[in-house]
Amino acid sequence: MPEETTFEEALQKLEEAVARLEKGQIPLDEALDSFEAGVQSANLCRKKLQAVEARIEMLTKNSDGSFTTEPFGRHVDQD
């Protein structure tokens, strides 16, 4: 799968592979090809989501009223 494939394209290919496999009426070789394509698409989606998550920062308001940013996923609410 080319690296320039978008998340949306990879997700669509994954959905198509799942749909073919769910029908259960395809030859074994075609089912294996669909499964492999689905795994590749799922991996690409996972990598793209991880890359986006790494770029997201949370804006946090400090007790003194100032703001700071921190990486997404590291924020802990202190209520």
C-alpha positions in Angstrom: 0.0 0.0 0.0 1.5 3.3 -1.0 2.6 5.7 1.8 0.6 8.5 0.3 -2.7 6.7 1.1 -4.9 8.8 3.3 -6.4 7.6 6.5 -9.9 7.8 4.9 -8.7 5.6 1.9 -7.1 3.1 4.2 -10.2 2.9 6.4 -12.4 2.4 3.3 -10.2 -0.4 2.1 -10.4 -2.0 5.6 -14.2 -1.8 5.6 -14.3 -3.3 2.1 -12.1 -6.2 3.2 -14.2 -6.9 6.2 -17.4 -6.8 4.1 -15.9 -9.4 1.7 -14.8 -11.6 4.5 -18.2 -11.3 6.3 -20.0 -12.6 3.3 -18.1 -15.9 3.5 -18.9 -16.7 -0.1 -15.4 -16.1 -1.6 -12.7 -18.6 -2.4 -10.0 -19.2 0.2 -7.3 -17.5 -1.8 -9.4 -14.4 -2.2 -10.4 -14.5 1.5 -6.7 -14.6 2.4 -5.9 -11.7 0.1 -8.8 -9.7 1.6 -7.5 -10.5 5.1 -4.0 -9.4 4.3 -5.2 -6.2 2.7 -7.4 -5.5 5.8 -4.4 -6.0 8.1 -2.3 -3.7 6.0 -5.0 -1.1 6.0 -5.6 -1.4 9.8 -1.8 -1.0 10.4 -1.7 2.1 8.2 -4.7 3.6 10.0 -3.1 2.9 13.4 0.2 4.5 12.3 -1.6 7.6 11.0 -3.7 8.0 14.2 -0.5 7.7 16.3 1.2 10.4 14.2 -1.8 12.7 14.6 -2.0 12.0 18.4 1.7 12.8 18.7 1.1 16.3 17.2 -1.9 17.2 19.4 -1.3 19.3 22.4 -3.7 20.1 25.2 -4.1 23.6 26.5 -4.1 23.6 30.3 -5.1 26.5 32.5 -2.8 26.8 35.5 -3.9 27.9 39.0 -2.4 31.3 38.4 -4.6 31.8 35.3 -1.8 31.3 32.8 -1.9 28.7 30.1 0.5 25.9 29.2 0.5 23.2 26.7 1.3 19.5 27.2 1.3 16.5 25.0 -2.1 14.8 24.4 -2.7 11.8 26.7 -0.5 13.1 29.5 -3.1 15.4 31.0 -4.4 14.4 34.5 -7.5 16.1 35.8 -7.0 17.5 39.3 -10.5 18.4 40.5 
